[in-house]
Amino acid sequence: MNNEEMKRAVEAILFAAGESVEISRIGEALELTPKKAEKLLEELTEEFNSQNHGFKIMRYKDSYQFVTHKEYEEQIRRVMDLNRKKPLSQAAMEVLAVIAYNQPVTKAFVEQIRGVDCSGVIGSLTIKGLIEERGRLELPGRPLLYGTTENFLRCFNISSIEELPTIPQSDKEENSEENISEKENSEDTITGTPKEIIEMAVEE
């Protein structure tokens, strides 16, 4: 296969898959190294998305997928007879934003920021596939760590967490000993009220 034939093959793979496909799997199918497969996908994405299609190619971490443009959501729902999903509650959005900007974090960390129990909300977000367990923190009790998923990126139409809007830092109370242990050797945690965090997180 020449370069153009391989690009058409990738289009066929993404179309047939109907979900995100890892770069490594595409590379295996085309007998390419992961590095060459990634370069091919980057070229295809740039070329395809520069054209006037009703859908585009999106990258989610190490995977690619065909997705429709947001402006055609209503028409797609009518044709497919899809009911609009119930939006997340304010509490769920607050917890999701705290996790997204500070991951990986424990339930205790989220609850300290919000000031209320978050067990039910975290369970609900896990079931919806927006957050997932990311191992355990090496502290007494070994609490679970949580982070966002690929589905989170898909729902917010971003390729990686780095694309979330930047939230200005401000001088607040110092973190507790547990929070310092959680965030040791990492950047400062996001500060501000839950409402401010949510407004920034869903700004786009």
C-alpha positions, -999 to 999 in steps of 0.1 A, spaced: 0 0 0 11 35 -7 5 64 17 -28 74 2 -41 39 2 -32 35 38 -51 67 47 -82 54 30 -78 21 49 -77 40 81 -109 59 72 -125 25 66 -113 11 99 -125 41 119 -159 41 101 -164 4 106 -153 4 142 -179 30 154 -158 37 184 -122 48 192 -94 27 179 -60 26 194 -30 37 173 -12 5 180 -41 -16 166 -42 5 134 -5 1 131 -7 -37 134 -35 -38 107 -14 -18 83 19 -34 93 34 -1 105 54 8 136 34 27 162 54 58 154 47 56 116 10 48 123 7 79 146 23 101 119 -1 87 93 -31 94 115 -19 129 122 -17 136 85 -51 121 78 -67 140 106 -54 173 94 -64 166 58 -98 152 66 -108 179 91 -98 207 68 -126 195 44 -162 204 47 -177 171 62 -205 166 86 -181 147 109 -145 148 118 -116 127 132 -109 132 169 -80 120 190 -85 107 225 -52 100 242 -38 72 221 -70 65 201 -88 80 171 -125 81 163 -150 95 138 -174 120 155 -201 142 143 -200 180 146 -220 193 175 -241 216 154 -259 186 139 -269 171 172 -306 179 169 -310 165 134 -291 133 144 -314 129 174 -345 133 153 -334 107 127 -322 82 154 -351 89 177 -328 96 206 -341 111 238 -319 139 252 -300 125 282 -307 140 316 -280 165 323 -256 160 352 -267 176 385 -249 206 399 -233 183 425 -221 159 399 -206 187 378 -188 201 408 -173 167 417 -164 160 381 -146 194 378 -126 188 410 -115 154 398 -107 166 363 -84 194 374 -67 176 403 -66 139 392 -57 114 404 -75 122 437 -92 104 466 -128 108 477 -116 125 508 -98 151 488 -130 159 468 -151 160 500 -127 184 516 -131 208 487 -169 205 485 -175 201 523 -201 173 519 -201 135 514 -195 126 478 -199 88 479 -232 87 459 -220 112 433 -187 95 427 -205 62 423 -229 77 398 -201 93 378 -183 59 377 -214 41 364 -218 68 337 -182 61 326 -170 97 333 -145 87 360 -127 55 369 -105 41 396 -68 48 392 -52 26 418 -47 34 455 -29 60 475 0 47 496 -15 60 529 -31 42 559 -63 26 545 -50 28 510 -79 50 497 -89 47 460 -77 72 435 -100 86 408 -94 102 374 -114 110 343 -120 86 314 -118 87 276 -156 90 277 -151 122 296 -129 136 269 -155 125 243 -184 142 262 -165 175 265 -152 173 229 -115 176 239 -85 154 230 -68 155 264 -71 170 299 -45 196 289 -73 212 267 -94 221 297 -95 259 303 -69 272 327 -82 283 361 -64 312 378 -46 303 410 -53 322 442 -39 323 477 -62 301 499 -57 281 531 -29 256 530 -37 220 521 -41 195 549 -13 169 555 -33 143 534 -37 167 505 0 174 505 8 137 504 -16 132 475 -2 160 454 35 156 464 58 163 435 29 177 414 16 212 405 -5 232 429 -41 222 432 -69 243 417 -84 267 441 -117 286 440 -153 278 449 -170 248 432 -191 272 412 -161 290 398 -145 257 389 -176 245 371 -181 277 352 -145 274 339 -148 237 332 -179 240 310 -171 274 296 -167 260 261 
